[in-house]
Amino acid sequence: MRTETIGDCKMHLGDCMEVMQTLGKVDAVVTDPPYGIGYSGQKESIKRNGKPGKWRIHHEEKGWDTVTPDQVVFDTMIGISTHQIIWGGNYFADKLPISRGWLVWFKAQTGLSMSDAELAWTNIDQVLRLLNLHRGAMWRDGSEHPTQKPVVLMEWCLTHVPDAKLVLDPFMGSGTTGIACVKSGRHFIGIERDEGYFDIACKRIEAAYKQPDMFVELARTAEQIGMDV
């Protein structure tokens, strides 16, 4: 197992169950596990002239989306965290408790082959909340993963766990949850078993630290010296 530390973020290359068994309690799990729908790769879009298009790039098919995680993975995530936000919750309904606090990402564009919206299961005792965010928002971040979520979406998720200072993503992928944590001044633990995606996540998180938010940096500095802001 390989571990990289960048700022307040610690990333582990390895199996999520093996790593989670070594962790203590975290404030929140915010993650996007495999849905088991066979979408672990992506073909490049092609224009009518036979040249590559702009809206979809090639991602190597790696075969990691053939099945959903085992029940023990969900039990462990719930057991080591106070709050959980799990995207694709409709694919794991048989493995998660009943909840009313679902999050909905409406992609603001209907009628395509992809879903009009995505659902996140949470254990947060609140009414259902919806974010209207065009699916193209991910392109502002750069497409590094076939199922990559927009950073803005994961930042929105974190607003629903305002007191969570330490956030875990056991299915880190290209590191979007970690970037959202950097931008909101939180500590992050990420786990990813694919070395290629792990390296991408580390590079993206490192880049996020090079573009600091002034107010986040002020709060982080105040925390380090024990001041209230």
MOURDA-V640750 format. One record per pair of residues at least 6 apart in sequence whose C-alpha atoms are under 7 Angstrom apart, sorted by the first residue. I is the first residue (numbers start at 0). J is the second residue. Records with the same first field share a line. If there is no record, write none. Layout:
I: J + J
//
This chain:
0: 11 + 12 + 13
1: 11 + 12
2: 9 + 10 + 11 + 12
3: 9 + 10 + 11
4: 10
5: 205
7: 186 + 187
8: 186 + 187 + 188
9: 187 + 188 + 189
10: 188 + 189 + 190
11: 189 + 190 + 191
12: 190 + 191 + 192 + 194 + 197
13: 190 + 191 + 192
14: 191 + 192
15: 169 + 190
16: 72
23: 79
24: 79 + 80
25: 79 + 80 + 81 + 165 + 166 + 167
26: 80 + 81 + 82 + 163 + 164 + 165 + 166
27: 80 + 81 + 82 + 83 + 163 + 165 + 166 + 167
28: 76 + 80 + 82 + 83 + 84 + 166 + 167 + 168
29: 83 + 84 + 85 + 166 + 167 + 168
30: 84 + 85 + 86 + 168 + 169 + 170
31: 85 + 86 + 87 + 170
32: 170
33: 64 + 67
34: 64 + 66 + 67 + 87 + 90
35: 64 + 65 + 66 + 67
36: 64 + 65
37: 64 + 65
38: 64
39: 60 + 61 + 62 + 63 + 64 + 145
40: 58 + 59 + 60 + 61 + 145
41: 57 + 58 + 59 + 60 + 145
42: 56 + 57 + 58
43: 51 + 55 + 56 + 57
44: 51 + 52 + 53 + 54 + 55 + 56
45: 51 + 52
46: 52
58: 144 + 145
70: 94
77: 83
82: 122 + 123
83: 121 + 122
84: 119 + 120 + 121
85: 119 + 120 + 121
86: 118 + 119 + 120
87: 117 + 118 + 119
88: 118 + 119 + 120
89: 118
98: 121 + 122
99: 124 + 125 + 126 + 127
100: 121 + 122 + 123 + 124 + 125 + 126 + 127
101: 118 + 119 + 120 + 121 + 127 + 128
102: 118 + 119 + 120 + 127 + 128 + 129
103: 116 + 117 + 118 + 119 + 128 + 129 + 130
104: 116 + 117 + 118 + 129 + 130 + 131 + 132
105: 115 + 116 + 117 + 129 + 130 + 131 + 132
106: 115 + 116 + 131 + 132 + 133 + 134
107: 131 + 132 + 133 + 134
108: 115 + 133
109: 115
136: 149
137: 148 + 149
140: 149
143: 173
144: 173
148: 175
150: 175 + 178 + 179
153: 176 + 179
154: 179
164: 185 + 186
165: 185 + 186 + 187
166: 186 + 187 + 188
167: 187 + 188 + 189
168: 176 + 188 + 189 + 190
169: 189 + 190 + 191
170: 190 + 191
171: 189 + 190 + 191
172: 191 + 196 + 197 + 200
173: 196 + 197 + 199 + 200
174: 200 + 203 + 204
177: 187 + 204
178: 204 + 207
180: 186 + 187
181: 207 + 208
182: 212
183: 215
184: 215 + 219
191: 197
218: 228
221: 227 + 228
//
